[in-house]
Amino acid sequence: MDLVKIYQCFCDRTRLRILHVLTQGPLCVCHFQEILEEPQVKISKHLAYLRAKGMVETRREGNFIVYALPEKPPAELELNLRCLQDCAQSDPIFRADLRKVNKLQESCCQPAAKLPRSRRALLKIENRTAAAAKAPSSISI
């Protein structure tokens, strides 16, 4: 990945905040709205920019689009994200964003489910949901 692309994405505070919270796991737009306290239009614009630059990936879950960091990020991106995590520790806004991520107990995409912390956790939820959908119903009328 081109370093210029990475730094173009890093030169905006909102995009930095988005990337920083994505280091904690995948999120949908409604999560970003709650965490960053920004309007959906602004967040969607920045997510589209990050996606066009290859900084985030998406997948559909029902009516929602879930955003995540690339499954296999290039070394340049991974190193810069680590640097961002280190530098953000001293910034009160970035620390508050992480506290909000940790406090999210319910997800609009997955009611009553704890916000996934990793891709593995998200896959477990998807597998349970798929298995439940295939299981025969035990309800008799």
C-alpha positions in Angstrom: 0.0 0.0 0.0 1.3 3.4 -0.9 2.4 5.5 2.1 0.9 8.6 0.5 -2.6 7.0 0.5 -2.2 6.1 4.1 -1.2 9.6 5.2 -3.9 11.1 3.0 -6.4 9.1 5.1 -4.6 10.0 8.3 -4.7 13.8 7.7 -8.3 14.1 8.9 -9.3 13.8 12.6 -12.6 12.0 11.9 -10.9 9.4 9.7 -8.2 8.9 12.4 -10.9 8.4 15.0 -12.7 5.9 12.7 -9.5 3.9 12.1 -8.6 4.0 15.7 -11.9 2.5 16.9 -11.8 -0.1 14.1 -8.7 -1.5 15.7 -11.1 -2.8 18.4 -13.2 -4.7 15.9 -15.8 -4.3 13.1 -18.5 -1.6 13.5 -21.6 -0.4 11.6 -22.3 3.3 10.8 -24.7 3.5 13.8 -21.9 2.5 16.1 -19.7 5.3 14.7 -22.5 7.8 15.1 -22.8 6.9 18.8 -19.1 6.7 19.5 -17.9 9.8 17.6 -21.1 11.8 18.1 -21.1 12.8 14.5 -23.9 12.8 11.9 -24.4 9.8 9.7 -23.7 11.8 6.6 -20.3 12.9 7.8 -19.3 9.4 8.9 -20.6 7.8 5.7 -18.6 10.2 3.6 -15.4 9.4 5.5 -16.0 5.7 5.4 -16.5 5.9 1.7 -13.2 7.7 1.4 -11.4 5.1 3.5 -13.0 2.3 1.5 -11.9 3.9 -1.8 -8.3 4.0 -0.5 -8.4 0.4 0.6 -8.2 1.3 4.3 -11.4 -0.5 5.3 -13.5 -3.4 4.1 -17.2 -3.9 4.2 -19.7 -6.7 4.3 -23.5 -6.7 4.6 -25.3 -8.0 7.7 -29.0 -7.8 7.0 -29.9 -4.2 6.5 -26.5 -2.9 7.8 -23.1 -2.5 6.3 -20.3 -3.5 8.7 -16.9 -1.9 8.4 -13.6 -3.4 9.4 -9.9 -3.0 8.9 -8.6 -5.2 6.0 -8.4 -8.9 6.9 -4.7 -8.9 5.8 -3.5 -5.3 6.1 -0.3 -4.4 4.2 2.7 -4.0 6.5 2.8 -0.2 6.0 -0.8 0.1 7.1 -0.4 -2.2 10.1 2.7 -0.3 11.3 1.0 3.0 11.0 -2.1 1.8 12.8 0.1 0.6 15.7 1.7 4.1 15.7 -1.8 5.6 15.8 -2.8 3.5 18.7 0.3 4.5 20.6 0.0 8.2 19.9 -3.8 8.3 20.6 -3.3 7.1 24.2 -2.3 10.7 25.1 -5.3 12.3 23.4 -8.5 12.6 25.5 -10.9 12.4 22.6 -9.3 9.2 21.3 -9.3 7.7 24.8 -13.0 8.7 25.2 -13.8 6.9 21.9 -12.3 3.7 23.2 -14.2 4.0 26.4 -17.4 4.3 24.3 -16.6 1.3 22.3 -16.0 -0.7 25.5 -19.4 0.5 26.9 -21.4 -0.5 23.9 -23.4 -3.5 25.2 -26.0 -3.7 22.4 -25.6 -3.4 18.7 -28.2 -2.1 16.3 -27.1 -4.8 14.0 -27.3 -7.6 16.5 -29.9 -6.8 19.2 -29.0 -8.0 22.7 -25.6 -9.2 21.6 -22.4 -7.8 23.0 -20.4 -5.8 20.4 -17.9 -8.2 18.9 -14.3 -7.5 19.8 -12.6 -9.4 17.0 -13.3 -10.9 13.6 -13.3 -14.4 15.3 -16.0 -13.3 17.7 -18.1 -11.9 14.8 -17.7 -15.2 12.9 -18.9 -17.2 15.9 -22.0 -15.0 16.0 -22.6 -15.4 12.3 -22.2 -19.2 12.6 -24.6 -19.5 15.5 -27.2 -17.3 13.6 -26.8 -19.5 10.5 -27.1 -22.7 12.5 -30.2 -21.4 14.3 -31.8 -20.5 10.9 -31.2 -24.0 9.6 -32.4 -25.8 12.7 -36.0 -27.2 12.6 -38.5 -25.3 14.7 -39.6 -27.1 17.8 -42.7 -25.0 18.1 -45.9 -26.9 17.6 -49.3 -25.4 17.1 
